[in-house]
Amino acid sequence: MLLILLGVLILHLIILLLLIISTAASTWTVSGDTSTDLWYSCANSNGGYHCKPASNEDWIQAVQALMILSLLFCFFALIAFVFQLFKLVKGGRFFFTAIFQILASLFVMCAAIIYTVMSPDSNTGASFGYAYVLAWVAFPLCLISGLIYIVLRKKE
């Protein structure tokens, strides 16, 4: 049982790390010397790296908000898991943690879908960067983690 709990905890920490990197990294879209993320659009020109704030369009603000919400819900799920680990009655299930984790997975999925559909650089030959891919990788891992929390029972 201890190994299962340790495995779930490590999976949760990996998911949290993926969400932090995908939210903060500057490569959601890459095209030649330019890279765009949720916060800035940067270009490598004239021997320097110049950044300007991301657009103020509603869709990018929705993606920003959803990624931050997914990060917060994943973090709160981790805190809830540790709390429930010590305070939950024997034989109880980790439903509270599972709800937070599944909500985090839905938020990151919605953010990635909105970015995929609304990305302005999709017609200019730009490709999606590693931060975008990490967000998509975090989605199924987060969902699987939430389902594991539903099934997981505190040992009697």
N, CA, C and O of each residue as an XYZ file, in Angstrom:
624
protein
N       0.828     -1.199      0.000
C       0.000      0.000      0.000
C       0.865      1.253      0.000
O       0.542      2.253     -0.641
N       1.970      1.177      0.731
C       2.863      2.324      0.809
C       3.455      2.653     -0.561
O       3.614      3.822     -0.911
N       3.780      1.608     -1.336
C       4.333      1.838     -2.672
C       3.305      2.468     -3.607
O       3.648      3.305     -4.442
N       2.059      2.067     -3.466
C       1.001      2.655     -4.300
C       0.835      4.132     -3.960
O       0.747      4.974     -4.854
N       0.793      4.441     -2.676
C       0.664      5.844     -2.261
C       1.859      6.671     -2.714
O       1.699      7.816     -3.135
N       3.043      6.105     -2.631
C       4.242      6.810     -3.083
C       4.207      7.015     -4.593
O       4.592      8.074     -5.087
N       3.747      6.006     -5.327
C       3.625      6.128     -6.778
C       2.632      7.200     -7.188
O       2.888      7.978     -8.107
N       1.501      7.238     -6.504
C       0.486      8.256     -6.795
C       1.011      9.649     -6.463
O       0.755     10.604     -7.197
N       1.735      9.762     -5.370
C       2.316     11.048     -4.986
C       3.351     11.512     -6.014
O       3.378     12.687     -6.378
N       4.194     10.602     -6.478
C       5.196     10.958     -7.493
C       4.511     11.350     -8.795
O       4.919     12.320     -9.435
N       3.473     10.611     -9.200
C       2.717     10.972    -10.407
C       2.119     12.368    -10.264
O       2.152     13.162    -11.204
N       1.581     12.660     -9.102
C       0.981     13.973     -8.863
C       2.032     15.075     -8.953
O       1.774     16.131     -9.531
N       3.203     14.840     -8.390
C       4.276     15.840     -8.464
C       4.767     16.035     -9.895
O       5.097     17.156    -10.284
N       4.820     14.970    -10.678
C       5.215     15.080    -12.088
C       4.191     15.909    -12.851
O       4.558     16.759    -13.662
N       2.917     15.669    -12.596
C       1.860     16.436    -13.264
C       1.961     17.909    -12.892
O       1.849     18.779    -13.756
N       2.171     18.187    -11.621
C       2.311     19.574    -11.175
C       3.499     20.242    -11.849
O       3.408     21.402    -12.251
N       4.598     19.538    -11.975
C       5.777     20.070    -12.658
C       5.498     20.331    -14.137
O       5.913     21.358    -14.673
N       4.798     19.409    -14.799
C       4.427     19.604    -16.204
C       3.552     20.845    -16.378
O       3.740     21.617    -17.318
N       2.604     21.029    -15.476
C       1.722     22.193    -15.566
C       2.478     23.493    -15.326
O       2.219     24.492    -15.997
N       3.407     23.492    -14.379
C       4.205     24.704    -14.120
C       5.055     25.046    -15.334
O       5.112     26.203    -15.752
N       5.712     24.046    -15.899
C       6.572     24.295    -17.061
C       5.746     24.756    -18.255
O       6.126     25.710    -18.934
N       4.631     24.098    -18.519
C       3.834     24.472    -19.689
C       3.204     25.856    -19.538
O       2.983     26.545    -20.534
N       2.916     26.264    -18.318
C       2.339     27.595    -18.109
C       3.404     28.677    -18.217
O       3.130     29.764    -18.726
N       4.604     28.399    -17.748
C       5.638     29.425    -17.680
C       6.583     29.447    -18.883
O       7.201     30.478    -19.152
N       6.708     28.351    -19.599
C       7.678     28.279    -20.703
C       7.254     29.149    -21.877
O       6.073     29.438    -22.066
N       8.239     29.556    -22.653
C       7.988     30.539    -23.709
C       7.895     29.920    -25.100
O       8.254     30.573    -26.079
N       7.436     28.714    -25.210
C       7.374     28.092    -26.535
C       6.073     27.333    -26.765
O       6.089     26.117    -26.957
N       4.975     28.025    -26.747
C       3.728     27.391    -27.138
C       3.640     27.326    -28.659
O       3.124     26.355    -29.212
N       4.140     28.353    -29.331
C       4.212     28.365    -30.786
C       5.603     28.833    -31.189
O       6.118     29.811    -30.648
N       6.208     28.128    -32.144
C       7.555     28.462    -32.596
C       7.537     28.615    -34.110
O       6.973     27.787    -34.825
N       8.161     29.686    -34.587
C       8.254     29.924    -36.024
C       9.564     30.656    -36.316
O       9.679     31.857    -36.072
N      10.533     29.937    -36.830
C      11.812     30.566    -37.157
C      12.475     31.188    -35.944
O      12.854     30.490    -35.004
N      12.613     32.508    -35.971
C      13.255     33.239    -34.878
C      12.262     33.774    -33.855
O      12.658     34.490    -32.936
N      11.001     33.449    -33.992
C      10.005     33.951    -33.044
C       9.407     32.801    -32.245
O       9.277     31.678    -32.732
N       9.056     33.109    -31.030
C       8.348     32.139    -30.183
C       7.259     32.890    -29.425
O       7.433     34.042    -29.028
N       6.151     32.219    -29.239
C       5.005     32.821    -28.572
C       4.566     31.902    -27.445
O       4.525     30.681    -27.595
N       4.243     32.510    -26.321
C       3.692     31.736    -25.220
C       2.418     32.410    -24.747
O       1.841     33.230    -25.461
N       1.983     32.069    -23.558
C       0.746     32.634    -23.032
C       0.910     34.082    -22.610
O      -0.074     34.816    -22.513
N       2.139     34.501    -22.358
C       2.368     35.813    -21.772
C       3.082     36.783    -22.707
O       2.786     37.978    -22.701
N       4.030     36.274    -23.519
C       4.839     37.142    -24.376
C       4.997     36.541    -25.760
O       4.864     35.335    -25.968
N       5.287     37.437    -26.700
C       5.670     37.047    -28.045
C       7.088     37.573    -28.257
O       7.302     38.786    -28.269
N       8.048     36.682    -28.423
C       9.451     37.079    -28.477
C      10.039     36.799    -29.843
O       9.681     35.825    -30.505
N      10.952     37.673    -30.256
C      11.637     37.520    -31.538
C      13.132     37.729    -31.334
O      13.557     38.564    -30.535
N      13.911     36.959    -32.065
C      15.356     37.081    -32.038
C      15.766     37.866    -33.284
O      15.865     37.307    -34.376
N      16.001     39.157    -33.108
C      16.339     39.996    -34.258
C      17.408     41.007    -33.872
O      17.491     41.427    -32.718
N      18.216     41.391    -34.838
C      19.283     42.385    -34.654
C      20.211     42.014    -33.498
O      20.645     42.885    -32.744
N      20.508     40.741    -33.361
C      21.419     40.295    -32.330
C      20.857     40.328    -30.925
O      21.608     40.141    -29.968
N      19.571     40.559    -30.767
C      18.964     40.619    -29.436
C      17.667     39.843    -29.388
O      17.112     39.444    -30.412
N      17.213     39.647    -28.202
C      15.976     38.920    -27.968
C      14.952     39.926    -27.477
O      15.055     40.408    -26.349
N      13.967     40.253    -28.300
C      12.989     41.286    -27.992
C      11.624     40.649    -27.751
O      11.144     39.844    -28.549
N      11.018     41.024    -26.642
C       9.713     40.474    -26.279
C       8.689     41.590    -26.126
O       8.992     42.693    -25.671
N       7.480     41.261    -26.521
C       6.354     42.171    -26.292
C       5.229     41.360    -25.649
O       5.141     40.149    -25.855
N       4.380     42.015    -24.882
C       3.292     41.282    -24.214
C       2.374     40.602    -25.226
O       2.219     41.054    -26.361
N       1.780     39.516    -24.782
C       0.821     38.808    -25.629
C      -0.375     39.708    -25.908
O      -0.600     40.701    -25.215
N      -1.119     39.353    -26.910
C      -2.272     40.165    -27.271
C      -3.295     40.189    -26.133
O      -3.288     39.329    -25.252
N      -4.159     41.176    -26.175
C      -5.205     41.309    -25.158
C      -6.517     40.688    -25.612
O      -7.582     41.037    -25.104
N      -6.441     39.781    -26.552
C      -7.658     39.152    -27.037
C      -8.251     38.254    -25.954
O      -7.549     37.759    -25.073
N      -9.548     38.064    -26.048
C     -10.255     37.298    -25.024
C      -9.796     35.848    -24.957
O      -9.713     35.277    -23.870
N      -9.498     35.247    -26.100
C      -9.157     33.831    -26.101
C      -7.836     33.564    -25.383
O      -7.719     32.560    -24.681
N      -6.843     34.432    -25.538
C      -5.558     34.204    -24.867
C      -5.700     34.424    -23.363
O      -5.039     33.756    -22.568
N      -6.559     35.358    -22.978
C      -6.810     35.557    -21.547
C      -7.552     34.363    -20.956
O      -7.335     34.006    -19.799
N      -8.425     33.750    -21.746
C      -9.116     32.539    -21.287
C      -8.122     31.396    -21.113
O      -8.208     30.646    -20.140
N      -7.181     31.254    -22.042
C      -6.169     30.211    -21.929
C      -5.287     30.457    -20.707
O      -4.972     29.524    -19.967
N      -4.892     31.704    -20.496
C      -4.088     32.050    -19.321
C      -4.833     31.680    -18.033
O      -4.266     31.053    -17.137
N      -6.087     32.068    -17.953
C      -6.884     31.802    -16.752
C      -7.066     30.302    -16.529
O      -6.959     29.828    -15.398
N      -7.339     29.558    -17.591
C      -7.547     28.120    -17.453
C      -6.266     27.396    -17.036
O      -6.315     26.456    -16.242
N      -5.131     27.826    -17.563
C      -3.868     27.191    -17.165
C      -3.542     27.497    -15.705
O      -3.067     26.624    -14.979
N      -3.791     28.718    -15.276
C      -3.555     29.057    -13.870
C      -4.517     28.284    -12.969
O      -4.125     27.807    -11.904
N      -5.776     28.162    -13.395
C      -6.740     27.373    -12.615
C      -6.324     25.907    -12.532
O      -6.447     25.288    -11.475
N      -5.838     25.356    -13.625
C      -5.402     23.958    -13.594
C      -4.226     23.784    -12.641
O      -4.146     22.791    -11.917
N      -3.324     24.743    -12.645
C      -2.191     24.705    -11.722
C      -2.657     24.770    -10.272
O      -2.205     23.995     -9.430
N      -3.558     25.696     -9.990
C      -4.063     25.850     -8.623
C      -4.834     24.617     -8.164
O      -4.648     24.158     -7.037
N      -5.687     24.082     -9.013
C      -6.469     22.917     -8.626
C      -5.580     21.693     -8.424
O      -5.841     20.878     -7.539
N      -4.536     21.557     -9.236
C      -3.608     20.447     -9.052
C      -2.851     20.606     -7.734
O      -2.637     19.628     -7.019
N      -2.453     21.818     -7.416
C      -1.756     22.074     -6.158
C      -2.677     21.819     -4.961
O      -2.269     21.196     -3.981
N      -3.921     22.302     -5.045
C      -4.872     22.072     -3.957
C      -5.201     20.585     -3.813
O      -5.442     20.109     -2.703
N      -5.212     19.849     -4.929
C      -5.432     18.407     -4.859
C      -4.278     17.728     -4.130
O      -4.487     16.779     -3.374
N      -3.079     18.206     -4.355
C      -1.922     17.645     -3.650
C      -2.027     17.898     -2.145
O      -1.769     17.007     -1.337
N      -2.404     19.109     -1.786
C      -2.575     19.433     -0.366
C      -3.716     18.603      0.227
O      -3.599     18.095      1.342
N      -4.807     18.466     -0.506
C      -5.938     17.671     -0.027
C      -5.547     16.206      0.137
O      -5.981     15.550      1.083
N      -4.738     15.697     -0.770
C      -4.296     14.299     -0.672
C      -3.474     14.073      0.590
O      -3.698     13.110      1.323
N      -2.528     14.960      0.836
C      -1.700     14.815      2.042
C      -2.562     14.948      3.301
O      -2.384     14.202      4.263
N      -3.494     15.899      3.286
C      -4.386     16.070      4.436
C      -5.254     14.833      4.643
O      -5.380     14.337      5.763
N      -5.854     14.335      3.553
C      -6.714     13.167      3.665
C      -5.932     11.916      4.025
O      -6.475     10.998      4.640
N      -4.682     11.874      3.655
C      -3.853     10.726      3.967
C      -3.739     10.523      5.475
O      -3.675      9.392      5.958
N      -3.715     11.631      6.210
C      -3.576     11.536      7.654
C      -4.911     11.645      8.399
O      -5.027     11.135      9.514
N      -5.908     12.291      7.816
C      -7.160     12.533      8.534
C      -8.329     11.668      8.071
O      -9.342     11.590      8.765
N      -8.213     11.026      6.931
C      -9.317     10.227      6.391
C      -9.496      8.957      7.221
O      -8.526      8.342      7.663
N     -10.759      8.580      7.420
C     -11.030      7.350      8.162
C     -10.541      6.157      7.351
O     -10.489      6.207      6.122
N     -10.189      5.102      8.042
C      -9.687      3.904      7.361
C     -10.784      3.312      6.482
O     -11.935      3.180      6.900
N     -10.406      2.965      5.270
C     -11.364      2.441      4.302
C     -12.018      3.520      3.474
O     -12.782      3.215      2.558
N     -11.736      4.784      3.774
C     -12.328      5.892      3.032
C     -11.650      6.118      1.693
O     -10.511      5.700      1.481
N     -12.344      6.767      0.812
C     -11.815      7.069     -0.526
C     -11.422      8.539     -0.614
O     -11.904      9.375      0.151
N     -10.550      8.832     -1.551
C     -10.008     10.178     -1.718
C     -10.840     10.974     -2.728
O     -10.303     11.480     -3.714
N     -12.156     11.086     -2.483
C     -13.043     11.751     -3.436
C     -12.723     13.233     -3.592
O     -12.728     13.754     -4.707
N     -12.449     13.906     -2.500
C     -12.175     15.343     -2.548
C     -10.944     15.631     -3.411
O     -10.947     16.555     -4.225
N      -9.908     14.836     -3.224
C      -8.697     14.975     -4.036
C      -8.991     14.666     -5.493
O      -8.504     15.356     -6.389
N      -9.780     13.640     -5.732
C     -10.109     13.241     -7.104
C     -10.876     14.335     -7.837
O     -10.623     14.582     -9.017
N     -11.801     14.989     -7.160
C     -12.573     16.064     -7.796
C     -11.664     17.202     -8.211
O     -11.778     17.708     -9.328
N     -10.765     17.613     -7.336
C      -9.834     18.682     -7.683
C      -8.938     18.277     -8.856
O      -8.679     19.089     -9.745
N      -8.470     17.046     -8.864
C      -7.557     16.603     -9.919
C      -8.283     16.490    -11.262
O      -7.729     16.863    -12.295
N      -9.496     15.987    -11.256
C     -10.255     15.882    -12.499
C     -10.608     17.267    -13.030
O     -10.571     17.486    -14.240
N     -10.950     18.208    -12.145
C     -11.189     19.584    -12.587
C      -9.931     20.200    -13.188
O     -10.012     20.921    -14.183
N      -8.776     19.926    -12.598
C      -7.514     20.428    -13.151
C      -7.287     19.875    -14.552
O      -6.832     20.597    -15.439
N      -7.601     18.600    -14.754
C      -7.426     18.014    -16.090
C      -8.378     18.637    -17.100
O      -8.001     18.858    -18.250
N      -9.606     18.923    -16.684
C     -10.555     19.564    -17.596
C     -10.124     20.984    -17.946
O     -10.291     21.418    -19.086
N      -9.574     21.708    -16.980
C      -9.107     23.072    -17.248
C      -7.943     23.077    -18.237
O      -7.912     23.897    -19.154
N      -6.995     22.172    -18.056
C      -5.852     22.162    -18.972
C      -6.285     21.688    -20.364
O      -5.742     22.152    -21.367
N      -7.245     20.779    -20.434
C      -7.749     20.346    -21.734
C      -8.441     21.498    -22.459
O      -8.211     21.712    -23.650
N      -9.281     22.233    -21.748
C      -9.972     23.372    -22.360
C      -8.975     24.443    -22.823
O      -9.142     25.027    -23.894
N      -7.953     24.696    -22.023
C      -6.948     25.687    -22.405
C      -6.217     25.263    -23.667
O      -6.008     26.079    -24.565
N      -5.828     24.000    -23.745
C      -5.107     23.515    -24.921
C      -6.006     23.514    -26.153
O      -5.539     23.815    -27.252
N      -7.272     23.186    -25.995
C      -8.196     23.200    -27.134
C      -8.395     24.623    -27.642
O      -8.350     24.865    -28.848
N      -8.615     25.553    -26.735
C      -8.798     26.951    -27.148
C      -7.553     27.457    -27.871
O      -7.663     28.124    -28.899
N      -6.367     27.145    -27.340
C      -5.133     27.596    -27.993
C      -4.971     26.951    -29.364
O      -4.510     27.600    -30.303
N      -5.344     25.692    -29.487
C      -5.239     24.999    -30.767
C      -6.132     25.644    -31.815
O      -5.707     25.866    -32.949
N      -7.356     25.942    -31.442
C      -8.321     26.487    -32.394
C      -8.040     27.949    -32.717
O      -8.169     28.358    -33.871
N      -7.665     28.727    -31.737
C      -7.551     30.174    -31.913
C      -6.130     30.671    -32.179
O      -5.938     31.870    -32.382
N      -5.143     29.801    -32.185
C      -3.759     30.239    -32.361
C      -3.599     31.011    -33.664
O      -3.903     30.483    -34.734
N      -3.126     32.254    -33.589
C      -3.050     33.088    -34.786
C      -1.940     32.681    -35.741
O      -1.993     33.025    -36.922
N      -0.940     31.961    -35.263
C       0.201     31.614    -36.096
C       0.008     30.319    -36.858
O       0.946     29.843    -37.498
N      -1.172     29.738    -36.811
C      -1.376     28.447    -37.455
C      -1.328     28.536    -38.976
O      -1.048     27.532    -39.631
N      -1.593     29.701    -39.559
C      -1.584     29.843    -41.011
C      -0.226     30.260    -41.556
O      -0.039     30.260    -42.773
N       0.717     30.610    -40.712
C       2.008     31.134    -41.177
C       3.111     30.092    -41.159
O       4.282     30.451    -41.284
N       2.789     28.840    -41.012
C       3.794     27.788    -41.005
C       4.449     27.577    -39.656
O       5.455     26.874    -39.558
N       3.903     28.164    -38.636
C       4.454     27.982    -37.291
C       4.068     26.607    -36.764
O       3.063     26.026    -37.174
N       4.877     26.106    -35.859
C       4.582     24.818    -35.241
C       4.413     25.008    -33.736
O       4.872     25.992    -33.156
N       3.756     24.056    -33.138
C       3.549     24.126    -31.702
C       4.826     23.697    -30.988
O       5.509     22.766    -31.415
N       5.133     24.387    -29.900
C       6.354     24.134    -29.152
C       6.170     23.120    -28.039
O       5.097     22.541    -27.867
N       7.249     22.920    -27.286
C       7.236     21.887    -26.254
C       6.298     22.214    -25.101
O       5.759     21.294    -24.485
N       6.082     23.488    -24.785
C       5.181     23.839    -23.682
C       3.746     23.439    -24.019
O       2.997     22.990    -23.151
N       3.376     23.604    -25.273
C       2.055     23.191    -25.741
C       1.900     21.672    -25.624
O       0.864     21.174    -25.186
N       2.948     20.949    -26.022
C       2.924     19.488    -25.945
C       2.855     19.037    -24.486
O       2.141     18.087    -24.167
N       3.590     19.708    -23.603
C       3.550     19.357    -22.183
C       2.154     19.560    -21.593
O       1.719     18.793    -20.734
N       1.460     20.590    -22.058
C       0.091     20.804    -21.585
C      -0.797     19.635    -22.010
O      -1.623     19.165    -21.227
N      -0.629     19.167    -23.243
C      -1.427     18.035    -23.701
C      -1.024     16.743    -22.998
O      -1.871     15.878    -22.780
N       0.235     16.596    -22.643
C       0.670     15.409    -21.902
C       0.121     15.450    -20.478
O      -0.239     14.413    -19.920
N       0.056     16.634    -19.893
C      -0.439     16.770    -18.526
C      -1.923     16.423    -18.430
O      -2.381     15.951    -17.389
N      -2.674     16.651    -19.499
C      -4.115     16.399    -19.448
C      -4.456     14.933    -19.152
O      -5.159     14.680    -18.174
N      -3.991     13.943    -19.951
C      -4.388     12.567    -19.628
C      -3.774     12.068    -18.318
O      -4.389     11.280    -17.599
N      -2.562     12.530    -18.014
C      -1.952     12.110    -16.749
C      -2.767     12.616    -15.562
O      -2.957     11.903    -14.576
N      -3.240     13.847    -15.668
C      -4.049     14.435    -14.607
C      -5.387     13.697    -14.484
O      -5.862     13.443    -13.377
N      -5.971     13.366    -15.592
C      -7.239     12.634    -15.580
C      -7.056     11.242    -14.993
O      -7.866     10.803    -14.177
N      -6.006     10.548    -15.397
C      -5.721      9.215    -14.861
C      -5.466      9.298    -13.360
O      -5.934      8.454    -12.595
N      -4.732     10.305    -12.953
C      -4.465     10.497    -11.526
C      -5.765     10.706    -10.752
O      -5.946     10.142     -9.673
N      -6.660     11.510    -11.297
C      -7.951     11.724    -10.645
C      -8.762     10.448    -10.536
O      -9.416     10.206     -9.521
N      -8.723      9.630    -11.578
C      -9.445      8.353    -11.534
C      -8.806      7.392    -10.532
O      -9.502      6.622     -9.871
N      -7.484      7.442    -10.424
C      -6.810      6.609     -9.419
C      -7.247      7.026     -8.018
O      -7.472      6.178     -7.155
N      -7.367      8.340     -7.794
C      -7.805      8.812     -6.478
C      -9.225      8.341     -6.149
O      -9.546      8.097     -4.986
N     -10.068      8.215     -7.168
C     -11.429      7.729     -6.932
C     -11.404      6.274     -6.479
O     -12.135      5.888     -5.567
N     -10.564      5.473     -7.117
C     -10.489      4.049     -6.811
C      -9.716      3.778     -5.526
O     -10.011      2.828     -4.802
N      -8.725      4.623     -5.251
C      -7.841      4.413     -4.111
C      -8.582      4.497     -2.792
O      -9.403      5.389     -2.580
N      -8.287      3.572     -1.922
C      -8.887      3.511     -0.596
C      -7.793      3.552      0.447
O      -6.725      2.966      0.266
N      -8.059      4.239      1.532
C      -7.094      4.230      2.633
C      -7.132      2.851      3.287
O      -8.198      2.332      3.617
N      -5.967      2.282      3.463
C      -5.870      0.916      3.990
C      -6.454      0.824      5.401
O      -6.241      1.681      6.259
N      -7.187     -0.243      5.587
C      -7.819     -0.457      6.908
C      -6.848     -1.012      7.918
O      -7.220     -1.246      9.068
